[in-house]
Amino acid sequence: MLSFTIRRLLLAIPTLLFISLVIFLLLEASPGDPLGDVPLTVPPEVKERMREALGLGQAWYIRYVLWLKQFFWVEPLHWFDQVFGTSYSAGMQRIISFQSRSPVFDVIAQRLPQTLTVVGMSYVVGVLIAIPIGIISAYKQYSWFDQLGTFVSMVGFSMPTFFTGVVLIIIFGVKLQWFPSIYDTTHVVRDWDSFLYQVKQMVMPVTVLALYNAAQISRFMRASMLDNLGQDYVRTARAKGLGERTVVMKHVLRNSLIPVVTVIALGLPAVFGGAIITEQVFKVNGLGQLLISAIHANDIPMVLTLTFIFAILIVLFTLIADIVYGVLDPRIRYD
Amino acid sequence: MTDTDRQHQLDTAELIDETAVNAAVTADLPPDNPAQAGGESRSQWGDVWRQFRSHKGAMVALLLFIGVILFVSVGPLIWTIDPTYVDIRARNSGFSVAHPLGTDQLGRDLLARLMSGGRVSIAVGLTAMVLAITLGSFIGVMSGYFRRLDAPLMRMTELFLALPLLPLLLLMVTLFREPLSQTFGAATGIFLLIVSAIGATSWMQSARIVRGEVLGLKEREFILAAKSIGTPPASMIVRHILPNVLSPIMVAATLGIATAIITESALSFLGLGFPPDFPTWGRLLFDAVDQMVLYPWRVILPGLFISLTVLCVNYIGDGLRDAMDPRIRGR
């Protein structure tokens, strides 16, 4: 298992390098100009110097290597300094956003909590809904509950989040006025009332994302339970007189959860991507919103770094899923 | 795999009936021509269709999907108002005889816009799907059939799977919309861009499925037989491999339409899709969001059409998968 993990970790390095190169070259090939908004009255030589100041003067491969150095060397050193009060990174250039002229990672650190609370919460809620639904659907196959669950998950799977989000806003935000339709990120939780407000404003975005995730996960859970319910060991467990509860909740559930855990891990980075749309609907200024505004503003360092972080998340969670699968189910080890 | 087991039961019942009918025949010596033994001969696609019909949800979905297709293709011939015609005096009108679904903020007829928008949305879905499936099956067949290509092609597939797709799509569409719409004209340029972007980022799953099928197929006797009479690789793939991997390809294709439609409308919703005078369902939804408090129907209608189409396509895919999986069909 250890050698497998090490091999996969080593394989992740060229993968990530390749992805970063793809993103970099895509941005490089783009016709957009970060100085496009500079007034025409600015003389060309000044514009040239502005270009130099933004670091756009050199050849692309030099800038690529520089960016790699900043991402993998300067930024970790900077965080190390922050934590331990040392000064190894003094005088080193961090990745600077074209838009705000502040370090990209500082902006990301500001936006991360919003995304994490909304997206993380919705994923947890989605999983908590999906697993019981999957268990009951599989155990009572073809009952009305199963039929309804299958239909609802099909619908949840088919409705795009921007539509469910907007419909929820119209019903609960506009007509009934139960929940605020815009997520207020400046809100600080101080006491019970402000906590209630925070819960209220999180209800709708979390519901939208949770429904979407629950639809997918519950189908996997149901299929996995059905696979296991027909196995011989279940018959043995029943034959030796175990209670139905123990059979289902202990023997079957534990074995069915193995593939579902990997599905959950694999789905997590996709949720960050899907949150781009939900954040746009509810005006949450998290990472997705940051990415979109950076794309519109031609903010190359920000787009590059953010997209690369999404890629790291995907590679990381794929790795985690593979390792967890191997740990949970020793039959499936990739040796 | 929704109705797998129920179908299995149906099949078993059917099988029992058939064997009961043929009991007299099977008691005799085996017939000279087994294809005509059971009376009428059955083709593979006839069987698939028979099986598909027993999936109630898929049949309803198929009818609804045909309805949506007719709505967007024949509809504009009956409802002849130009979707881009601006009638500023009739703007923001509700449901009426002149405008059954009302008008938007510029007085353009919403029914006509929904029809032409659906045309673009479904065209994007179909074209992107064809592109993705062609690419995916090509790579899948190549890497499954030629052992030397397997490792590099699968590495590439894994790399593509690790790409953050939605951010990259956003990036591609934003960066290349200007030059492409200048070269090919606004509508065609964006169409080409979106279709190729979606196609290029969604072939990986079908490539993996096809590769797996081809790998299993290569071990079969009929392939060995074809090889031993000297069939060259090209005709081997076209004559023997492709027809046998058609069913997983078709299921992947159906589900691919759904993803492509959702992706296109998501791009439009983020304001990065088609230009405003060239509506798609996603674009109509995006345009209406600003005024959703006053005119909620303008948001709900295009959204309903997107969801309905995608739901239908998903159900059809589900039915196809049940109908085509030989393990479920019990033959």
Contacts between the chains, C-beta under 8 A, distances in Angstrom:
chain1	res1	chain2	res2	distance
A	15	B	158	7.4
A	15	B	159	6.0
A	15	B	162	5.7
A	18	B	159	5.7
A	19	B	159	7.0
A	19	B	162	6.1
A	19	B	163	6.0
A	22	B	163	7.0
A	23	B	168	7.2
A	23	B	171	7.6
A	26	B	168	7.3
A	26	B	171	6.1
A	26	B	172	6.8
A	26	B	175	7.0
A	27	B	171	7.2
A	27	B	175	7.3
A	29	B	175	7.5
A	30	B	171	8.0
A	30	B	175	3.5
A	30	B	176	7.2
A	31	B	175	7.1
A	31	B	176	7.7
A	31	B	178	6.3
A	31	B	179	5.5
A	32	B	174	7.6
A	32	B	175	5.9
A	32	B	178	8.0
A	141	B	5	6.6
A	142	B	5	7.5
A	142	B	6	6.2
A	150	B	2	5.1
A	151	B	57	8.0
A	154	B	311	6.5
A	154	B	314	6.1
A	154	B	315	6.7
A	154	B	318	7.8
A	155	B	307	7.5
A	155	B	311	6.2
A	157	B	314	6.6
A	158	B	258	7.0
A	158	B	307	5.6
A	158	B	310	4.2
A	158	B	311	3.9
A	158	B	314	5.4
A	159	B	303	7.9
A	159	B	307	4.5
A	159	B	310	7.7
A	159	B	311	7.8
A	160	B	262	5.1
A	160	B	265	6.2
A	160	B	266	6.3
A	160	B	269	7.8
A	160	B	303	7.7
A	160	B	306	6.2
A	160	B	307	7.2
A	160	B	310	7.6
A	162	B	265	7.7
A	162	B	266	6.6
A	162	B	269	4.6
A	162	B	285	7.1
A	163	B	285	6.9
A	163	B	303	3.7
A	163	B	306	6.4
A	163	B	307	6.1
A	166	B	285	7.3
A	166	B	289	6.2
A	166	B	292	6.3
A	166	B	299	5.3
A	166	B	303	6.7
A	167	B	299	7.7
A	167	B	300	6.6
A	167	B	303	6.9
A	169	B	292	7.0
A	170	B	292	5.8
A	170	B	293	7.9
A	170	B	296	4.7
A	170	B	299	6.9
A	170	B	300	7.4
A	174	B	292	7.4
A	174	B	293	5.2
A	174	B	296	7.5
A	223	B	1	5.7
A	226	B	1	7.8
A	226	B	5	7.9
A	269	B	164	7.5
A	273	B	164	6.1
A	273	B	165	6.8
A	273	B	166	4.2
A	273	B	167	6.7
A	274	B	166	7.4
A	276	B	166	5.9
A	276	B	167	7.3
A	276	B	170	7.7
A	276	B	270	7.6
A	277	B	266	5.7
A	277	B	269	6.7
A	277	B	270	6.9
A	280	B	269	7.6
A	280	B	270	6.2
A	291	B	167	5.9
A	291	B	170	7.3
A	292	B	170	6.9
A	292	B	270	6.4
A	295	B	170	5.8
A	295	B	171	6.3
A	295	B	174	5.1
A	296	B	174	7.3
A	303	B	171	6.6
A	306	B	167	7.1
A	307	B	164	5.7
A	307	B	167	4.6
A	307	B	168	6.8
A	307	B	171	6.9
A	310	B	164	3.5
A	310	B	167	5.5
A	311	B	162	6.3
A	311	B	163	6.5
A	311	B	164	5.1
A	313	B	164	7.9
A	314	B	161	8.0
A	314	B	162	5.2
A	314	B	163	7.7
A	314	B	164	6.1
A	315	B	162	5.2
A	318	B	161	8.0
A	318	B	162	6.9
